[in-house]
Amino acid sequence: MKITALIGKRIKILRLERGLTQRDMEEVTGVSRSHISKIESGKVANPGLDTLEKIAKALKVSISFLFHFDERTLKKRVQAIEKRKKEHKKEMELLESKENEIKKLKRELRALKKKK
């Protein structure tokens, strides 16, 4: 894997860990969302140190931190993020189910009030 792809992956992981969107990053760094997306996906051959510096500052890490990694650590962090995403999805599905139950109960309550 190319170094720029690994740096991009690290940036994405850090951004997601901090709960930031690419739009948030754009607002803080002044780097366009589409350029951030390309950097994260490894499609930018040379993102430039000034750009990486802005991104590192937004992520509250040193620029050198973006260059220090090993693939096992990255994979573990990606897996942890994916696990949290699945848990969040399950929680959202449960919330939606509860909301539907409440709506159903409200309809039943209105129907009972009309009968009286």
Buried (B, 14 or more C-beta within 10 A) or exposed (E): EEEBBBBBBBBBBBBBEEEBEBEBBBEBBEBEBEBBBBBBEBEBEEBEEEBBBBBBEBBEBEBEEBEEBEEEEBEEBBEEBEEEEEEEEEEEEEEEEEEEEEEEEEEEEEEEEEEE
